[in-house]
């Protein structure tokens, strides 16, 4: 008589608000790049300062986009950090740097065809060396995650205050301009704190999400608007400690907003789906935007006032939606054609004889940008 099968423990369900937050953040990242690298480069002939309003809108969300992304990455990293160095080195550190190297190559090739596009790109062998080592390009998020996992592993047994204190100090020093940080290197310094905070303060963050409500969202949102206005009026962005503090407030507001959006079924489904598919959008939207910029800048700049009025109002949203759609469509086509190695570290060869293997991390605790890679 065969023994009854042992029931498997059901996997812990993913927090819907976290995927919603990632979906919003990736849209804001693409929107910011559309505004700064294309929209504001157009020569406008308008009677109203509509482009300036879009620029100001994007600027006010700077403290929210990447700090929220990294906080959620830290939440999903909690169990991975406790695994062996062997598992973490491949499934996290090597994986992220591999993805950076692959897409750095793609970006470098494409951006060489549009040299006037205003973004960090390699134009010489020395640039390549610098950008694959100490000064990452717009793909810096992938490098940051690889580095942050090393830091998280090395400090996993230290007290919370001993880990978060120096990370917060580093963020304050970097954001105050007291540390040399060319290119996107400063982003690596500034956001380590938020990754480690998501990792080490996971129960507190989850408690905040459980208790978030509309009243807290409105109060936090109002405080955030007042703080951002004060920073702008006082020129306080580089005052020591101000930027990490406002980013921390933005994270709280962002989580509360994601919880509220998660209660709207149709909005939640759309944003959560984007949140589970952020990687192809993140790695592909910039070269696509560069090509669109080269094709559209001149005709948009020479368009008549009525056409420019329509473009000024709707172009950022339309172009963001177009880029996101094209990225997701291209990803499906690339994978169908056998190009999954562009989105995933290739598997190691299976041993010829049966040997014990180390289990790969579960899908639902993978960090933010690579969640869609392991479905």
N, C-alpha and C positions, 0 to 999 in steps of 0.2 A: 504494500500500500504506500503510495507516494505521499510525502509530507505536504501539507498545505503550503502554498506559496506565501512568502512573507510579504506583507503589504508595505509598499514603499512610502516613506514619509513625504507628504506633498510638499512641493517647493513653496517657499514663502512668496506670496504674490508681490509683484512690483508695485511700488507706490505710484499711483497714476499721476499725482501732482508733479513728481520728479520728471517724468517723460514730457508732461505739458510744459514745464519750465524749460527743459532743453529745447523743445520745439520753438517756443517763443524766442529763446536766446539765439538759436541759429538763424531765425528770420531777422533778428535785429543785427546780427553780425553781417549778413548779406546786405541788408538795407544800409548799414553804415558805410560799407565799401562802395555800394552803388552811389550814395550821396557824395562821398569824399573824392572818389577816384574817377567818377564820370559826370554826375549831375552838376557838381559845382565847377567843373572844368568847361562846361558849355558857356559860350558867350551869349548872355541873356540881354534882350532888348525889351524890357518890361516896365510898365508904369508902377508896379507893386513889387515889394521885396519878398516875393514868394520863395525863391531859392534860399535866401537867408534864413527864413523860418524853418525850412527843412534842415538846413545845417545846424541851427540852434537846437532843434528837436533831437537830432542824432547825438549832438554833443552832451545833452542832458542825461543821456542813457549810458554814457561811458562807464560810470561806476557799477552798473548793473550787469552788463552782458557777460564778461569773462569771470568776474567774481562768483556769480551764480553758477556758471558752468563748472568752475573748479570746486565749489562747495559740493555740488552734486557728484562730481567725480570722486571726491573724497568719501562721500557716503557709500558709494558703490565699491570703494577700494578696501573697506574695513576687513573683510575676510581674506582678501587676496594678500594683504600685507602679512598676515599670520602664517602663510604657507612658506615652504622652504625656499631658499635662495634659488635653487635650481628651477623650480616651477615659476617663480616670479620673474627671474631673469629672462626666461623665454616668453612667457605669456603676457608680460607687461613691458619690461624694459627693451628687450630686443624687438618686440612687435612694434612698439611705437617708433623706435628709431628707424626700423626698416621702412615703415610707412612714410616717415619723413624723407628718407633718402630717395625712395621711389618717386614720390610726388615732387620733391625738390628738383629732380631731373626733368620731370614733365614741365613744371613751371618755368625752369630755366630755358628750355627749348622754345616754349610758346612765347614767353616774354621777350626773347631775343628778336622775335618777329615784330614786336610793337615796342621799340625802345623808348618811345615818348610816354608810355603809360607810367603814371606816377606811383610806383611801388618798388620795394626793395627787391632787386634781382641781381644775379651774378653776371658780370660782363667781362670777367677775366679769371684766370686760374687762381689768382690770389683771392678774388671774391668767393669763388667756389670753396676754397679751403676755409675761409673765415665763416661762411654761412653753413657749412656742415659741421662746424665745431663750436664756435663761441658766440656767433651772432646770427641766430636763425631768421628765416624769412617770415612771410605771412603764415607759414605753416608752423609757427613756433609753438602752438598748443601741443603738438605731438611730441616735440622735444621736451617741453615742460613736463608732460606726464611721465616720460621716461626718467627724467632727473628727479621728479618729485617722489617716484616710487623708490628710488635709491635712498633718498633722505628718509622716507617713511619707514623703510625696512631698518635702516641703521639706528633710528631713534624709537623704534616701536616699544621698547621696554623702559623708556625714560618717562618721568612724570609729565603730565599734560602741560603744566606751566613752563617746564624746562624746554619743551619743544615749541610751544606756541609763542612764548615770549621773544626769543631771538627771531622767529619768522616774522612776527609783527614789527619788530624793530627794523628788520631788513626792508620790509614793505614801506615803512615810514621814511627810512633813509633814501630809498630809491625814488619814491614818489616826490620827495622834497628836492630832488636833483642833486643830492649830496654824494652820489655814487656814479661813476662813469658807466653809462649804459647805452651805447650806440645801437641803432636799429631797434630790434624787438627784445634785446637782452633785458631791458628794464622791466618788461612784462613778466619775465621769468622771476625776477626778484620780487615784484609786487604781489604776485598771485600765489606764491608758495603758502602764505599764511592761510588763504581760503581753502586750499586743498587740504592742508593739515587740520584746519578747523572742522571741515566736513568729516574728516576721518576720526579725529580724536573727540569731537563733540557730537557725534552721531545721535546719541539718545536725546540730547538737548534739541538738536535741529528737528528731529522727528516729533518731539513733543510740541515744538512751536508750530509745526505743520498740522498736527492734530487739533490744536486749540485755535488755529487761525480762523478768523471770521471777517465778515464785511466791515464791521466797526474797526477792527484792528487794521485792516487794509486801508481804510479811508484815513485813519489817524496817522498811520505810517507814511502813506502817500503824501499827505499834507506836509508832514515834517520833512520829507525828502525834498519836496518842491521848495520849501522855505530855505532849507540848507543849501540847495543848489543855487538859488537866487543870491543868498548871502555870499557864497563862495565867488560867484561871478562879480557882484558889486564890490567886494573887498579885495578881489584878486588873490584869494586865499588858497588857490588850488595847490600851491607848493609850500604852504605852511606846514611845518613838521607835524605829522600825525593826522592832519585833516583828511587827506585822501583815503587812507585805510579806514578811518572812522565812517566817512560817508559811504564807502563801499560796503562796510558791514551793515549799515542801515539799509542800503539798497538790496542786499541779500535778504534781509528780513522781509522787506516789502515785496521783493520778487517771489519769495516762497509763498507769502500770503496771497499774492495775486494768482499764482499758479494753482493754489488750493481752490480759490474761488472759480477760476476758469474750469477746473476739473469737474465742477458741479453742473456745468452746461454740457450735456451729453454730446451734441454734434460738434461743438468747438473742441471738447476734450478729445474726441476720436481723431480729429484732424491734426491737432497739435501734438498729441501723444505719438501718432504715427511718424510725424516729422522728427520728434524727439528720439525715436528708435532708429532713425535713419540719417543721423547728422553727418556721419563721416563722408559719404560721397558729396554732400553739399559743401562741406568745409574744404575738401581738397580740390574740388573742380570748379567752384564758382569764380575764383579769381582769374585764371587764364581765359575762361569764357567771357568774363566781363572785359578783360583787356581787348579781346577780339571785337566785341560789340562796340567798345569805346572807339577803336580805330575806324570802324565802319560808320558809326552814328554821329561822332562829334561834329564833323563839318556840316552835314545836312541839318542837324538840330540847331547849330549855331547860326545858320543862315536862313532859318525858317522865319516866316512872317510873325507878327505879334499875335494874331489869333491862335495860330498853331502853337507858338511858344507858351501862351497862357495855359493851354490844355496840357502841354508837356510839363510845365512847371508844377502844376497841381498833381498830376497823376503818374508821371514818369517813375519816381522812386518805387512806388508800390507795384506798378506793372512790371518793371524790369526785375524787381526782387522776385516776384511770383514766377516770371519767365525763367530766371536762372535756377531757381529751386526745382521747377518742373523738369527742365532740361537735364540738370544734374542727376535727378532720380531716374529719369528715362535712360540716360547714358549708362548709369550704373547697371541697370537691368540688361541692357544690350551687351555691355562689356563682359559681364559675368556669363551670359548665355554663349558668348563667343569664346569662352575659356580663359577670360582675363581676371579670374577671381584673385590671382596673385597680386593684383594692384590694390586690393582691399584687405588682404589677409597675409600674414606671414606663412609661407608655404610649409606644409607639414613635413616633419622629418621622415626619412625612410623607415618603414617598419622593419624591425629585426627579423632575420631569417628564421630564427627559432624563438619559441615562446619565452619571453622574459617579462618580469614584472615591470609595469609602466606606471608613471606618475599621472594621476588624473588631472585633466585640464580643469581650470576654474569653471564654475557654473555660469550660465548665461547671465543671470540677473545680478551678478555682482561685478560685472565688467565695467570699467570706467566709461565715462560719457561718450567719447567720440567713437569707440569701437563696439558699442553695443550691437549695431546692426550686422557686424561682421561674423557673429558666431551663432546666428539663428539657424 
